Amino acid sequence: MLRQAKGLADEIGLDRSGVTRRASRLEEAGLLRRESDPTDQRATLLVLTDAGESTVETMRRRLAAHLQERFDDWPAGEALAFAESLRRFIAEWTTVDN
């Protein structure tokens, strides 16, 4: 996963210095590395390391298990309708802001 720091800052609503501080902590933890952008030498790419990719996958599995636990008591139709609405919301939100 490659992302320019500036683009990530814009997308998540932080200024570049906020992204830089967080990226530095993740880099120190071995979860990401910085690379020069081959298309723009002024820009820096943030790249997940193998450990970073593994951590993201672990967090996704944990979140999915937590959500499944919460939805176990919902009627199937309600859980499905919620999931479909959330997918739509995310899809529309990301296309509007990007």
C-alpha positions, 0 to 999 in steps of 0.5 A: 500500500503506497500513499503520499503523506499529503494525500493521506493528510487531506483524506483523514482530516489531519495536517501534514505535521500530524501525519508526519508525527504519526508516520514517525511513530509507525516507522519506529514500530517497524510498521511503515517505511518512507520512500521517495515518490518516483513521480515527484521527488518532492513527495514522500510515499508511506509504505506499509511494511510486511509487519504493517500489512500483518497488523492491518489484517489482524485489526481487520479480523478483530473488527470483523469478529467484534462486529459479528458479535454485536450483530449476532442478536440482530434479526438477519434482515436488519443486520443485512440492511445496516451493512448495505446502508453502511457500504453505500454511505462509505462508497458515496462519501469516498467518491465525494471527497476524492 
